[in-house]
Amino acid sequence: MDDEEFILKLQQADEEAWRWFVERFVPRMLAYALRHVKSRATAEDIAEDTISRVISSIKGFTYQGIPLDVWVYKIERNALSDYYRQQTGYPMLPFQEFMDVHSTGLLKDPYELAEAADTKAVVHEAIDHLEEPKRSVVRMRLLERRSVREVSFLLSLSESNVKVLLFRALTEVKTMIAGKMGEPDGV
């Protein structure tokens, strides 16, 4: 069954479709929330809030070729942002941890581990200083490996705007990192 058929069944309150939705999406929701909140109970609350939001808005969803999981991800991202805003007062999620598996998990030498941790900290700091929506574009395109089309949908931006924001963000990050590392701008 394709996404369009599946969405129609969800809109018609088909029990089997909703059961399949829960089996398919809840584990993903929990994993995504746990990457941000570190508490299983809180992650479960966020997943529950996300399911509630999906249920209340599915009837108004119009299929436009964007996969259902992208729409659900957008809802969960909003639920996480709301949770984070309520807990900290900040409007956005903190920048997601990355490079753990790609760098420190593969390195054996303690000096390499220390250098990777330093590099990671500098990169995090540079990206954290980006203004929205540049920060979200970088996260979604490079870390979550979402397509330009998906990022465009999730952030309600045009595809060309996503590309421009990514270019500008990476230019800013490169400049900030070069400054932190004591290197000239062009390196």
C-alpha distance (Angstrom), angle and dihedral (degrees) to the residues before:
residue distance angle dihedral
M1 . . .
D2 3.81 . .
D3 3.82 126.0 .
E4 3.79 93.9 -98.8
E5 3.82 93.1 54.9
F6 3.78 91.7 43.1
I7 3.81 92.3 51.3
L8 3.79 90.2 50.0
K9 3.82 89.9 53.4
L10 3.81 90.6 49.2
Q11 3.81 89.9 50.0
Q12 3.81 88.9 51.7
A13 3.85 89.7 52.3
D14 3.81 93.0 -116.8
E15 3.84 105.5 -178.4
E16 3.80 94.8 -147.9
A17 3.82 91.4 51.1
W18 3.80 91.5 50.2
R19 3.81 91.3 47.3
W20 3.81 89.6 52.4
F21 3.83 90.0 45.7
V22 3.81 91.3 54.8
E23 3.83 92.7 45.9
R24 3.80 92.0 49.1
F25 3.79 102.8 37.8
V26 3.81 108.6 31.0
P27 3.84 94.9 68.5
R28 3.82 89.4 49.6
M29 3.80 91.4 47.3
L30 3.80 91.8 50.5
A31 3.80 92.9 47.8
Y32 3.81 92.1 48.6
A33 3.81 93.3 47.0
L34 3.82 92.2 46.4
R35 3.80 90.1 56.9
H36 3.79 87.3 61.7
V37 3.80 107.7 32.8
K38 3.84 105.5 28.4
S39 3.83 92.2 -150.7
R40 3.80 117.0 101.5
A41 3.82 92.4 -152.9
T42 3.80 91.5 52.9
A43 3.81 91.3 44.7
E44 3.81 89.1 52.5
D45 3.82 90.0 50.5
I46 3.79 90.6 51.2
A47 3.82 91.7 47.8
E48 3.81 89.5 49.3
D49 3.81 90.4 49.7
T50 3.80 89.2 49.3
I51 3.81 92.6 51.2
S52 3.79 89.6 48.7
R53 3.81 90.5 51.6
V54 3.81 91.3 47.9
I55 3.80 91.6 50.5
S56 3.80 93.0 48.8
S57 3.81 94.6 47.2
I58 3.83 104.4 34.1
K59 3.80 93.3 92.0
G60 3.80 90.1 60.0
F61 3.81 94.2 46.4
T62 3.77 114.9 113.4
Y63 3.78 117.2 -161.9
Q64 3.82 110.2 -125.5
G65 3.79 101.3 167.2
I66 3.81 94.2 -82.8
P67 3.83 110.0 124.1
L68 3.80 116.4 -105.3
D69 3.80 91.6 -121.7
V70 3.82 90.3 61.0
W71 3.80 89.9 54.8
V72 3.83 91.2 47.3
Y73 3.81 89.7 47.6
K74 3.81 89.7 53.5
I75 3.79 90.5 52.3
E76 3.81 92.0 48.6
R77 3.79 91.5 46.7
N78 3.80 88.3 54.6
A79 3.82 91.1 47.6
L80 3.81 89.9 51.0
S81 3.79 91.6 47.5
D82 3.81 90.2 50.4
Y83 3.80 90.9 49.1
Y84 3.79 92.3 47.2
R85 3.82 91.9 47.1
Q86 3.83 90.7 51.1
Q87 3.80 92.7 48.6
T88 3.80 100.6 41.8
G89 3.77 108.3 14.2
Y90 3.82 90.4 -122.4
P91 3.79 116.7 126.0
M92 3.84 98.1 -137.7
L93 3.78 140.3 43.3
P94 3.78 116.6 -96.3
F95 3.78 112.5 -101.0
Q96 3.79 108.9 -80.4
E97 3.78 117.9 -108.5
F98 3.76 112.5 -105.3
M99 3.79 141.3 166.2
D100 3.83 90.7 48.4
V101 3.78 94.6 116.0
H102 3.78 95.2 27.6
S103 3.77 96.7 53.3
T104 3.78 122.5 5.9
G105 3.80 94.3 35.1
L106 3.79 91.6 58.1
L107 3.80 100.2 40.8
K108 3.80 122.7 91.5
D109 3.80 104.5 178.4
P110 3.85 112.4 88.0
Y111 3.81 89.9 -139.7
E112 3.80 90.7 54.2
L113 3.82 89.2 48.4
A114 3.81 91.1 51.5
E115 3.80 92.2 46.9
A116 3.82 91.5 48.1
A117 3.81 90.3 50.0
D118 3.82 90.9 50.2
T119 3.80 91.5 48.2
K120 3.78 90.9 47.2
A121 3.81 91.3 51.6
V122 3.81 92.1 50.6
V123 3.82 91.9 48.3
H124 3.83 91.6 47.4
E125 3.76 91.5 49.8
A126 3.80 92.7 48.7
I127 3.80 93.1 49.4
D128 3.81 92.4 43.6
H129 3.81 88.3 58.2
L130 3.79 92.5 57.2
E131 3.76 115.1 105.0
E132 3.78 121.3 -123.3
P133 2.98 131.5 -65.0
K134 3.83 90.6 25.7
R135 3.82 91.3 61.8
S136 3.81 92.3 52.9
V137 3.81 92.5 45.4
V138 3.82 91.1 53.7
R139 3.81 92.2 46.5
M140 3.79 95.1 47.8
R141 3.81 98.5 41.4
L142 3.78 101.0 40.2
L143 3.78 106.6 24.5
E144 3.78 103.0 30.0
R145 3.82 91.1 32.9
R146 3.78 93.7 -136.6
S147 3.79 119.5 165.2
V148 3.80 121.5 -107.3
R149 3.79 87.7 -110.6
E150 3.81 92.6 54.6
V151 3.81 92.8 46.9
S152 3.79 88.9 48.2
F153 3.80 90.6 54.1
L154 3.81 95.4 42.7
L155 3.80 94.7 50.0
S156 3.82 96.7 34.0
L157 3.81 91.9 -121.6
S158 3.78 131.7 130.0
E159 3.80 116.3 -100.0
S160 3.81 91.2 -116.0
N161 3.81 90.0 51.5
V162 3.83 89.8 53.0
K163 3.81 90.1 53.5
V164 3.80 92.9 47.8
L165 3.82 92.4 47.3
L166 3.81 91.3 49.2
F167 3.80 91.9 50.9
R168 3.80 92.4 48.0
A169 3.81 92.6 44.9
L170 3.79 93.1 51.0
T171 3.79 90.5 48.1
E172 3.82 89.7 52.8
V173 3.81 92.5 46.1
K174 3.80 91.5 49.5
T175 3.81 91.0 51.0
M176 3.81 92.9 47.3
I177 3.81 92.7 47.7
A178 3.80 92.2 47.4
G179 3.81 89.2 51.8
K180 3.80 92.5 49.3
M181 3.79 92.7 47.2
G182 3.81 91.7 47.7
E183 3.79 93.0 -117.3
P184 3.80 127.3 135.5
D185 3.82 115.8 -94.6
G186 3.80 96.4 -105.0
V187 3.82 96.9 55.0
